[in-house]
């Protein structure tokens, strides 16, 4: 009998493979970093071939290090960085250029024009998204217009476009598929009719023939090529990373919320089978769609720079040697002493959606030390999350008792306590913070009959809870200072 599920977790900074047993426990993780390319100001790219090679390398390494036979693996789930997209040759399987990463801002001017056009209301009503360079449609349009050889491949029927999940599915199985959680991030998928939208395709001048077929999130996406690991293991689950995290945090009921602290920061609320139309700058998206069921929707607030701000302290300013050092130095001072860091390095996401904002540091004095700056950078993650949660509560008309957290920075106790304080809400951290990988593994196991949603909930335990301790007056003052700092960063870049 197969004893394991493997989650392939392709993220913004690394490719990972995670081995999960039939009890839903993580057994082993392998990981390899991927290169970030910044060819011009506002451009962020990945080498699609490197993504593929590192992902397969970690899969092979995982089996080798744990002496696992491919026959011991019942199925594979894929979770991925969303919105990042590329074009490839259907016949050869080779990418036509680097992938354009979700953080990339090269299409900001086009999106700005689109916002002022007659298409704006239709796009938002049918996709649930705010027009922004963050999403895939304008990136695919740019690639079609700037990549050599596109016309010839299109005419021959050999051009494919897709997000990273569809790229990996294609390389693994030869099938050109995606799922609704990823399709709903492209700005080409109608979340009301649950299909690629012809009017949206015409707006962006993208042919339907190059897009993947959309299958249920727990469909059979095909079996992986035996040349890869010697066995045709089925791919049984696909979810965009933040939706996978929502599933992994067991947020199965309407009104449950999770916040992930990764390269960016992403807060999602399960809204059930009812789509909530935000009036506060949040987006509506598909959380998942199980085979034969109605899709489950989510409200989402996307913060572009979270863990990346800690990387900036390490790689850009050289203030720390490793990311965990941020907590050590931040603990050296009792507070940030009026210093605010707004890490709007690639603009501001929800609820501001300002493509022309840029980062800033405010409140510096002669007494400001390195530790104040580090602490203020950590606090910026919590402030940005507070902005999103405030809008989420307004849109949903729900008052939350707690939020569940995961991602790399969630292991930082100082940050989690400050998050609870500034939200005035309990912050609950599960035993395993690998919720993204666990989410897609849980979905694959659900498909295989390894467990039910109820059994997963029953088996969850050992959570750590951070209770709010800050006074209302101090919270109000700190949030006021944050809003002042954000206002100084808005609309910083010149634009038409």
N, C-alpha and C positions, 0 to 999 in steps of 0.2 A: 504493500500500500504506500502511495506517495505520502511523505511526511512534512512537506514544506511548500510554501509559496514564496516567490521572489518578487520584490518590488523594485522596478527600475525607476530611480528618482533622478531625472535630468534637470538640474537647477541652473541658476544664472552663473554661479561661480564654480560648480563642480558637477560631475556625474557620479552617481552612487548606485550600488546594488545592496539590497537589504534582505536578509534571510529571515523569514517568519515561520514559526512552527504552527502546528494545528491547534495550539492553545492561544494563539494570537500574541505570542511573545517574540521579541526580537532576539535572534540567535547570533547574528554576525552582520557586520557592515564593512564594505569596501568602498573606497572613494578616491577619485582623481580630480584635481583641479583642471579647469579649462581656461584658456587664454582670453583675456578681454582686449579688444582692439578699439582704439579711439582715433580713427584716421583724420577726422576733422572735428572742430568744435561742434558739440551736440550730436556727433555720430557715435554709436556703440554697436560693435559687431562681434559675432562669433564665427569661428571656422566650423561649418557643419560637419565636415569630415572628422575633425577633432572630437566633436560631440559624439559622433557615432563610434569612433575608435575607443574613446575613453569609456563610453557606456558598456561596450562589449568587453573591453578589457577588465572592467570591474566585475562583470558577470562571470567571466572565466576565472578570475582571481578568487571570487567568492566560493565557487565550487571546489577549486583546488585547495584553498586554505582550510576548508571544513571537511574535505574529503567526501563531498556530496556527489552522488551519482545523479545524472540528469533524470533518471527514472524515479528518483526520490522527490522530484519537484512536480506538483500537481498542476500548477499554472503560474502565469506571470501577469503582473499588473504594471501599468506604466503611468507615472505621474510626471508632470513637466512644467517648466517655466512657460507661462502663457504669453500670448501676443507676439512673441518672437517668431519670425517666419522666414521662409526661403523659397526659392525655385529650384527644381532639379529636373534632370533628363530622365523621363520615364523609362526609356530603353536601356540606358547605361547605369542609372541610379546615381549619377554624379551630380553634385550641387553645381549650379551655374555661377554662384558667387558666395560671398559670406552671408550668413543669416543676419538680418536686422533685428537687434535686440529690443525688447519692450521699452527699455529706457531711452531709446534713440529719439531724437527730436528733429530730424532732418525734414520731416513733412509738416512742421508746425505752421508754416505760412499757408500751405494748402488747406490745412484744417481750419485755420483762422478764416479763410475765405469761405469755406463750406459752412461755417457757423453763421455767416452773414447771409447765406443764400436761402432760397425757398425750400431747400431740401432739409433744413435743420430739424423741423418738427417731425417730419416723416422718419428720419433716421433715429431720433431719440425715442419716438413712440413704438417703433417696430423692433429696435435692438435693445432698448433699455439702457443704452450707453450715452455718455456725454461725448460730443465730437472732440477728439483729442488725438495727437500723434501717438499716444500710448497704444492704441488699438491697431489691429493688423491690416485693415483695409487700405489705409493710405500707404503703408509700407509695401504691400504687394503691388499696388499701383505704381509706386516709385521703381520697384524692381523690374516690372514689365517695361517701363519706359527707359531704363538705364542699363539693362543687361544685354550684352551682345548675344545674338543667336536666338533670341526669344521668338521672333516671328517665324523662323523656319521650323522650330520645334512645335510651335502652336499649330502651324499648317499641317504638319505631319501627325498631329495628335500625340506628341511625345513630351508635352510640357506638364509638369505637376507643380502645384503650389500648396503650401500648408504650414501649419504650426509645428512645433517640435515633436509633438506626439505623433502626428501623421508621418513625419519624416522617419521616426524610429520604427513605427509600424511597417512602413514601406520597406525599410532596410532589413527588418527582421522577417517579414512574411511575404513581401512582394505585393501586399494589398494597400490600396490608397484609401484609408479610412480615418475618421476622427470620431469624436463623441460630442454630445450637445454642450458639455461644460466648456470645451475648448472652442467649438464652433461659435458659441455665444459671445466669445471675446474678439471676434474678427471684425464686427460691425457689418457683416454681410449676411448674418443668420437672423431670421425673423423668429423671435422668441414667443410670438403669439401663434404663428402657424407651424412652427417647428420645422422649418425648411430654409434652404438658401433662398434669398429674396431677389427676384428678377429686377425689381426697381433699384435696389441697392447695388446690384452688380452693374447696372447701367450707369449709375451715378459715379462709380469708381472705375468704370470701363474695365471690368474684370470678367473674362469669359467663364461661364459655369463649368465648362469641360475640364478646367485645370484644378478644380477644387475636389477634395475628398468626399466620399460618401459618408453621411452621418449615421452612425449606428448607436444603439443604446449604450450607456456607460458600462454595462456589464454584459455586453454581447461577446460572442466569440469572434475576435478580430483576425483569426488565422493562427496557424502553427509556425513557429520559428524554423528557419532553414536548418536542416540537420548539419550543414557544414559549420555552423557557428559553435554548437556545443555537443553535437552528435545525437541529439534527440529532438523530435518535433513537439516541443512543449507549447501548449496553447496560450495565447494572450487573451485573458478573460476579463480584464477591467482596464479602463482608461479614464483618468480624471485630471483636469488641470490642477496644479499644485494647491491652490487655495481651497478649491472645492474638496480635494482629497483631505486636506487638513480638517475641514468642517466635518467630513465623514469620520475621520480618525479620532476627532474629539467627541464622537458619539452625539453630535448635535442633530439628532433625528427629529426633534419636535419643533414646531413653529415657535419662534421667539428665542431660541437658544443661540448664543453668540460665542464666537471664538476670535482671537486675535493672534496672528502669526508675526513674529519678529524675525524676518529673514533679511535679504538684501534690501527689500522694501518692507513695509508693514501693511498687513491686510486684515481688515476686520470684516467678518461676514456674519449675517444673521439669517438663519433659516426662516423663511416666511411660508413654508408649506407649498401647497399647490396653487396658492394665490400670489400673483405678481403685485408687489407694491410699487407704485410709481412715485419716486422720490421728488420732493419739492425743495430739497436741501442740498443738492449737489452730489448725492450718492448715485450709484448705478444699480439697476436690476439685472440680474444674471441668472443663468440656470446653474443650480448647484449640482444636480445629477438627474439622470433619467434612467430608471431601471426598466428592463425589458418588459413590455406589456403594461407599463404603468404611466401615469401622467408625470411630467417633469416636476421636480421640486425646485422652487426658486429661492433666491437669496438677495438680500440687500448687501451691498459691498461698498466699503470705503477704502481706496487704495492710496497709500502713502509711498511715494517713489523712493525715498531715501531713509532707511532705518539702520540696519546692520552695516550698510555701506558707509554711514557716517563714522562708525567705529573703525572701519577699514581706512577711512580718510585720516583719522587720528594716527593710525599705524603706518600707513604707506605714504601719505601725503605730508603730514606734519611731523612724522617720526617722534611723536610724543609717547608712544607705547611700543613695546616689542611684539606683543601678541594681544589679540582682542580681549582675552580674559583679564589682562592687566588694567583695563578700563575701570573695573570695579575696585581694584586695589587702590588706584590713585584717587578715585572719586571718594573713597572712604576716608581719605586723609583730611578732608574738609567737611564741616557739618552741613554746609549748603553751598549753592553756586554763587552766593554773594551778589545777586542781581545780574549775573551774566546770563545771556540767552544766546543760543546758537540755533539758527534757522537753516537746516541743511537742504535748501532748495537748489541743489546742484544741477538738477535737470528739470527745474520748474516745480510747481506745486500741484499735487494731485487733489483728491477729495478733501474738503468740500469746495476748494478754491478754483481748481482747474485753470491754473495760470501758467501757460507754456513759456511765458517770458519772465517769470520770477527767477531770481537767483539768490544764492545763500548769503547769509550775513552773520556777524557776531556783534552783539550789542551789550552795553553796560560795562565795558572795560574800564578799570581804574588802575592806578599805580600799584595797588595792593593785590591785583588779580594774579593768581598763580596758575601754573600748569594744571593743578588738580581742579581748580574752578572751571577751567575750560573743558576738561574731560568730563566733569560731572554735568555741566550744562549740555554737553553733547548727548550724554545718556538721557538726560531729562527731556531732550527734544523729541525722542521717540514716544515718551509718555504724553507730551503735550499734543503731538500730532494725532495720537490715538484718541485723546480726549475730544479733539475737534470732530473726529468722525463719529464717536459714540453719541455726542450731543445731537448730531443730525439724525442718527439712526433712531434714537428715542423719539425725536420729533416726528419722523416719517411713520414709524410703526405704532405710535401712541402706547408703547409699552415701557414700563419702568423695570429695569433689570435688577436682579438680585446679585448676579455675578457674571463674570466673563471667564472663559477658559483660554489659556495661553499656551503657545508652543513656539518652536523656532530657536535658533542659536542664542539670541540675547535673552530669552526667557529664563535661562539658568542664572542670570544676574539677579541676585536677591535684592540688591539696592534698587535696581531699576523696577523690579516687580512691586516692591513696597511703595515706591514713589508713584507707580502706575495706579495702585489701589488708592493712594492718598488723593491724587489729582482727579481721579474718576469718582471718588467717594463710593466705590463699588468693590465688592470682594473680587480678588483675582485668584483663580484656581489653576494651579500648574499640575498636570498629571505626572505620574511616575516616569513615563516615557514622553519626551518632548519631540520624538520623531513622528509627529502626528500625520505628516504628509505621506510618508511611506506606509505607515500603518493603515491610513485611510484606504489607499488603493489595494493593499493586501487584504484588509477586511472585506472590501467589495468583491475581490476575487474569491475569497473564502466563502462569502455569502452565496455566490454563484455556484460554488462546488458543494454547498451544503455542509461545510465544516462547522458553521455556527449560524445563529440567527441574530438579529439586532438586539433582541431581548437578552440573549446569553452574553453578548459583548458588554452590554450595560451592566449586567449582574456581576461580571468578572472584573470590572474596573475598580481600582482601589488605590490606596497609598498616594492620594493627591495632597499637595501642599497648598494651603490657603493663606493669602495675605489680606489682612483686614485693614480698612482705612483708619488712619490715626490722625490725619491733619485737621486742624480747625477750619471751619467754614470761612472765617475771615482771611486766614493765610491762603487757602485755596483760591479764593476770589482774587486776592492781590496777585498771586503768581500767574493765574490765567490772564489777568488784565495785562501784565507785563509781556506775556507771550503774544497776545494779540497785537500789542504795539509793535513788537519786533517783526511779526509777520507782515504787518501793514507796510513796513519800510522796505520789504523785499519784493513786494508785488510789482509786476509790470516793469521790471528793471531794465530789460533789454530794449533797445530801440527797434521798432517795427512799424510797418505801414498800417 
